[in-house]
């Protein structure tokens, strides 16, 4: 990976991404999450499973993908839009190096603006709580299974690792989308709102192709909090996440290798 | 250090931008001349590896890679080839010095700071090098783009409309620089739709009209062909009859027709006629309308 990481490309990408006016947008979802967490912590009794719902469902279906979308589409898409990418591409730097470096910068920034806020919010929340359930054996009596508390550190670490994994996969997808189309934000927003937020939460089959469920699956594998509502198991999440990440990056490299400047038709 | 285009065409859907162009460009300064929309930028983009030909073959040879190689999808060509795009898009948040130095680093030069300082000095931009590019005028942006393109000392330099936005002093400086680079044995190709720029700078021109190569070769020979073909002018003056008598005595004028709406003058030499009529009008005290 070190041969694929170009420090100069990373420096330009970081300056370009953080120097734009919309950089302040990166922090908005994180601020909202922490404010909601603090408000719920103050107003709700601790023995309720709200941290899993707020930090899991809202955090992984809205905060994480939206932050990754804004950042992931900025690191490459903005330069393609304004044409400044030409100064990067008119050098012998490999296209694979450009993509991998921009992907790593975007992932790092998403970790700062989404995964770390998830960790902070989880620590503020005081941990998860599995909901009470009833189980029954056919012909036998119903048995009440009481809810159990999940430790704050285990819950927070689980959410943080899940969010880091989500940051990696989402950014691979959004970097690829911005190499494919100049409407990366619109396409990404449609994907987040329709696929991740709507379909993946209501259609069980879609979860196999949902990044938020990969992230939740891994978070749940560490936190062991059934309320996180992970639709898939850890091994499936790891395998599918790896396939999607590698596939998106290979496609992005191929798209950037075919980058063209359009001349004026006669 | 040559660029070869063999039967190169490029189309976008049903629109043909470049149509069966064959040309060979060697060391020195070559001007790509043509009106807006003629297909110059498309040719420049194909030469610089940012657009594949739809048909035909486009290759470059350099001293480090003497075997002909296509430019499309080969980032290694940028060790010897540099492009100055027409679009005014640079990293405006960097200073001029940071921009050129980062380009030197991307080329993995041994001394990026030294190479950047040399390129910036060559473009007479040292005084503004520590200012953010966002504060530059269009002409200064153009020059810093050229400095970045020259930082790795390329053998082939491609400039798309390089004089756009430059004031006359900057324009002359850039022309002198390109002339010097060409005389050092580099292959310099620039596009322009302004005849005077090409006339001042290049010995060799490629004229592109409607996607086709209309003329190719020595500028003076082509200029002679352009100027010695018959031209017809309509001239209105304060005294058409006297002016007609004076004009018919000039060797460049082949016929004069005195009509209701002024004079119809036929000439075989555009340049000589333009000089003659001004002198004759002044000498005879005739006001041209």
HADDOCK unambig.tbl for C-alpha pairs under 7 A between the chains (distance, minus, plus):
assign (segid A and resid 8 and name CA) (segid B and resid 102 and name CA) 6.39 0.50 0.50
assign (segid A and resid 8 and name CA) (segid B and resid 105 and name CA) 6.85 0.50 0.50
assign (segid A and resid 8 and name CA) (segid B and resid 106 and name CA) 6.69 0.50 0.50
assign (segid A and resid 82 and name CA) (segid B and resid 89 and name CA) 6.28 0.50 0.50
assign (segid A and resid 83 and name CA) (segid B and resid 89 and name CA) 5.59 0.50 0.50
assign (segid A and resid 84 and name CA) (segid B and resid 89 and name CA) 5.00 0.50 0.50
assign (segid A and resid 84 and name CA) (segid B and resid 90 and name CA) 5.12 0.50 0.50
assign (segid A and resid 84 and name CA) (segid B and resid 91 and name CA) 6.36 0.50 0.50
assign (segid A and resid 90 and name CA) (segid B and resid 78 and name CA) 6.01 0.50 0.50
assign (segid A and resid 90 and name CA) (segid B and resid 82 and name CA) 6.85 0.50 0.50
assign (segid A and resid 90 and name CA) (segid B and resid 83 and name CA) 6.85 0.50 0.50
assign (segid A and resid 91 and name CA) (segid B and resid 75 and name CA) 6.57 0.50 0.50
assign (segid A and resid 91 and name CA) (segid B and resid 78 and name CA) 5.12 0.50 0.50
assign (segid A and resid 91 and name CA) (segid B and resid 106 and name CA) 6.39 0.50 0.50
assign (segid A and resid 91 and name CA) (segid B and resid 107 and name CA) 6.04 0.50 0.50
assign (segid A and resid 92 and name CA) (segid B and resid 75 and name CA) 4.72 0.50 0.50
assign (segid A and resid 92 and name CA) (segid B and resid 76 and name CA) 5.02 0.50 0.50
assign (segid A and resid 92 and name CA) (segid B and resid 78 and name CA) 5.38 0.50 0.50
assign (segid A and resid 92 and name CA) (segid B and resid 79 and name CA) 6.20 0.50 0.50
assign (segid A and resid 92 and name CA) (segid B and resid 107 and name CA) 6.29 0.50 0.50
assign (segid A and resid 93 and name CA) (segid B and resid 75 and name CA) 6.82 0.50 0.50
assign (segid A and resid 93 and name CA) (segid B and resid 106 and name CA) 6.43 0.50 0.50
assign (segid A and resid 94 and name CA) (segid B and resid 75 and name CA) 6.68 0.50 0.50
assign (segid A and resid 257 and name CA) (segid B and resid 73 and name CA) 6.17 0.50 0.50
assign (segid A and resid 258 and name CA) (segid B and resid 73 and name CA) 6.79 0.50 0.50
assign (segid A and resid 259 and name CA) (segid B and resid 50 and name CA) 6.73 0.50 0.50
assign (segid A and resid 260 and name CA) (segid B and resid 50 and name CA) 4.86 0.50 0.50
assign (segid A and resid 260 and name CA) (segid B and resid 51 and name CA) 5.06 0.50 0.50
assign (segid A and resid 261 and name CA) (segid B and resid 45 and name CA) 6.38 0.50 0.50
assign (segid A and resid 261 and name CA) (segid B and resid 50 and name CA) 5.57 0.50 0.50
assign (segid A and resid 261 and name CA) (segid B and resid 51 and name CA) 6.15 0.50 0.50
assign (segid A and resid 262 and name CA) (segid B and resid 42 and name CA) 6.91 0.50 0.50
assign (segid A and resid 263 and name CA) (segid B and resid 39 and name CA) 6.95 0.50 0.50
assign (segid A and resid 263 and name CA) (segid B and resid 41 and name CA) 5.14 0.50 0.50
assign (segid A and resid 263 and name CA) (segid B and resid 42 and name CA) 4.27 0.50 0.50
assign (segid A and resid 264 and name CA) (segid B and resid 37 and name CA) 5.49 0.50 0.50
assign (segid A and resid 264 and name CA) (segid B and resid 39 and name CA) 6.26 0.50 0.50
assign (segid A and resid 264 and name CA) (segid B and resid 41 and name CA) 6.76 0.50 0.50
assign (segid A and resid 264 and name CA) (segid B and resid 42 and name CA) 6.64 0.50 0.50
assign (segid A and resid 265 and name CA) (segid B and resid 15 and name CA) 6.58 0.50 0.50
assign (segid A and resid 265 and name CA) (segid B and resid 16 and name CA) 6.61 0.50 0.50
assign (segid A and resid 265 and name CA) (segid B and resid 17 and name CA) 4.38 0.50 0.50
assign (segid A and resid 265 and name CA) (segid B and resid 37 and name CA) 5.99 0.50 0.50
assign (segid A and resid 265 and name CA) (segid B and resid 39 and name CA) 6.27 0.50 0.50
assign (segid A and resid 266 and name CA) (segid B and resid 16 and name CA) 6.63 0.50 0.50
assign (segid A and resid 266 and name CA) (segid B and resid 17 and name CA) 4.78 0.50 0.50
assign (segid A and resid 266 and name CA) (segid B and resid 37 and name CA) 4.87 0.50 0.50
assign (segid A and resid 266 and name CA) (segid B and resid 38 and name CA) 4.97 0.50 0.50
assign (segid A and resid 266 and name CA) (segid B and resid 39 and name CA) 5.65 0.50 0.50
assign (segid A and resid 266 and name CA) (segid B and resid 210 and name CA) 5.10 0.50 0.50
assign (segid A and resid 266 and name CA) (segid B and resid 211 and name CA) 5.71 0.50 0.50
